């Protein structure tokens, strides 16, 4: 059984014991550890710091001359020898090729999320046949413009 499958097994056992109600992953993990279904893993301090740095880099923003708030740092994922690496660069200094790959990868993540969301909504609506289906639209043009409008008004 893979590590992810172990965690999924704990989640389903936790939910079965507590009823099908929303719960936090932390509650389920703690419950699983207490029942010796899973063990806590040793922490690599450098891996933890690198994860923290990646989160901090993702969250760094600046404002350009036009008043647009933009992400300062951008990541590109690369596989080398079966190992995935994430290379970060500061947008103002990054080579064009890095930024192009970063933008393409982020767009592919968004498309992948939309495909999965569409599938999840369709499956849920079929499971709840006879009820009003939950609609889901994927044309985001109006959403983007509305968000920009309200972000601009908050910044003013």
C-alpha positions as CSV (number, residue, x, y, z in Angstrom):
1,X,0.0,0.0,0.0
2,X,1.4,3.4,-0.9
3,X,1.7,6.2,1.6
4,X,-1.2,8.1,0.0
5,X,-3.3,5.0,0.1
6,X,-2.5,4.6,3.8
7,X,-3.7,8.2,4.4
8,X,-6.8,7.6,2.4
9,X,-7.5,4.5,4.4
10,X,-7.2,6.4,7.7
11,X,-9.5,9.2,6.3
12,X,-12.2,6.7,5.4
13,X,-11.9,4.9,8.7
14,X,-12.1,8.2,10.6
15,X,-15.2,9.3,8.6
16,X,-16.9,5.9,9.1
17,X,-16.4,6.1,12.9
18,X,-17.4,9.8,13.1
19,X,-20.2,9.9,10.5
20,X,-20.1,11.5,7.1
21,X,-19.5,15.0,8.2
22,X,-16.8,17.5,7.1
23,X,-13.7,17.2,9.2
24,X,-10.1,18.5,9.1
25,X,-7.2,16.4,7.9
26,X,-5.4,17.1,11.1
27,X,-8.2,15.6,13.2
28,X,-8.2,12.5,11.0
29,X,-4.4,12.2,11.1
30,X,-4.3,12.6,14.9
31,X,-7.0,9.9,15.2
32,X,-5.0,7.6,13.0
33,X,-1.8,8.1,14.9
34,X,-3.6,7.4,18.2
35,X,-4.8,4.1,16.8
36,X,-1.4,3.3,15.3
37,X,-2.8,3.2,11.8
38,X,-0.1,5.5,10.7
39,X,3.2,6.8,12.2
40,X,4.5,10.3,12.2
41,X,7.4,10.8,9.8
42,X,10.8,12.2,10.7
43,X,11.2,15.8,9.4
44,X,14.1,16.8,7.3
45,X,14.8,20.3,8.5
46,X,16.2,21.5,5.2
47,X,13.2,20.1,3.3
48,X,10.9,21.9,5.7
49,X,12.8,25.2,5.3
50,X,12.7,24.8,1.5
51,X,9.0,24.2,1.6
52,X,8.5,27.3,3.8
53,X,10.7,29.3,1.4
54,X,8.7,28.2,-1.6
55,X,5.5,29.3,0.2
56,X,7.1,32.6,1.1
57,X,8.3,33.1,-2.5
58,X,4.8,32.4,-3.8
59,X,3.3,35.0,-1.5
60,X,5.7,37.9,-2.3
61,X,4.0,40.6,-4.3
62,X,5.0,44.1,-5.6
63,X,3.2,46.9,-7.3
64,X,4.3,48.2,-10.7
65,X,4.1,51.8,-12.0
66,X,0.5,51.3,-13.2
67,X,-0.6,50.1,-9.7
68,X,-0.9,46.4,-10.6
69,X,-0.1,44.0,-7.9
70,X,2.0,41.2,-9.3
71,X,3.9,38.1,-8.1
72,X,7.6,38.8,-7.7
73,X,8.8,35.2,-7.9
74,X,7.9,32.5,-10.4
75,X,8.6,28.8,-10.4
76,X,9.3,26.3,-13.1
77,X,9.1,22.6,-12.5
78,X,11.7,20.4,-14.3
79,X,12.2,16.6,-14.2
80,X,15.8,15.5,-14.3
81,X,16.7,11.8,-13.9
82,X,13.3,11.0,-12.5
83,X,13.5,13.7,-9.8
84,X,11.4,16.8,-9.9
85,X,13.1,20.1,-9.2
86,X,11.5,23.5,-8.8
87,X,13.6,26.5,-10.0
88,X,12.6,29.9,-8.8
89,X,13.4,33.3,-10.4
90,X,12.6,36.9,-9.7
91,X,10.3,38.1,-12.5
92,X,12.2,41.4,-13.1
93,X,15.5,39.5,-13.7
94,X,14.3,36.1,-15.0
95,X,15.1,35.0,-18.6
96,X,12.1,35.2,-20.9
97,X,12.3,31.4,-21.4
98,X,11.9,30.8,-17.6
99,X,8.9,33.2,-17.4
100,X,7.2,31.6,-20.5
101,X,7.5,28.1,-19.0
102,X,6.3,29.4,-15.6
103,X,3.2,31.0,-17.2
104,X,2.5,27.9,-19.3
105,X,2.8,25.6,-16.3
106,X,0.5,27.8,-14.2
107,X,-2.1,27.9,-17.0
108,X,-1.9,24.1,-17.4
109,X,-2.6,23.8,-13.6
110,X,-5.6,26.0,-14.0
111,X,-6.9,24.0,-17.0
112,X,-6.3,20.7,-15.1
113,X,-8.2,22.1,-12.0
114,X,-11.1,23.1,-14.3
115,X,-11.2,19.7,-16.0
116,X,-11.3,18.0,-12.6
117,X,-13.9,20.5,-11.2
118,X,-16.1,19.8,-14.2
119,X,-15.8,16.1,-13.7
120,X,-16.5,16.4,-9.9
121,X,-19.6,18.6,-10.5
122,X,-20.9,16.2,-13.2
123,X,-20.4,13.2,-10.9
124,X,-22.0,14.9,-7.9
125,X,-25.0,16.0,-10.0
126,X,-25.5,12.4,-11.2
127,X,-25.3,11.1,-7.6
128,X,-28.0,13.5,-6.6
129,X,-30.3,12.7,-9.5
130,X,-33.7,14.3,-9.0
131,X,-32.3,17.4,-7.3
132,X,-31.5,20.6,-9.0
133,X,-28.0,20.2,-10.5
134,X,-25.2,22.5,-9.4
135,X,-24.3,24.6,-12.5
136,X,-20.6,25.3,-13.3
137,X,-19.5,27.8,-15.9
138,X,-15.9,28.0,-17.1
139,X,-15.8,31.4,-18.9
140,X,-13.9,33.5,-16.5
141,X,-13.6,36.7,-18.4
142,X,-16.3,38.5,-16.4
143,X,-14.9,37.1,-13.1
144,X,-11.4,38.4,-14.0
145,X,-12.7,41.9,-14.9
146,X,-14.9,42.0,-11.8
147,X,-12.1,41.0,-9.5
148,X,-9.7,43.5,-11.1
149,X,-12.4,46.2,-10.6
150,X,-12.8,45.5,-6.9
151,X,-9.1,45.1,-6.3
152,X,-8.5,48.5,-7.9
153,X,-11.2,50.1,-5.8
154,X,-9.7,48.5,-2.6
155,X,-6.2,49.8,-3.5
156,X,-7.5,53.3,-4.1
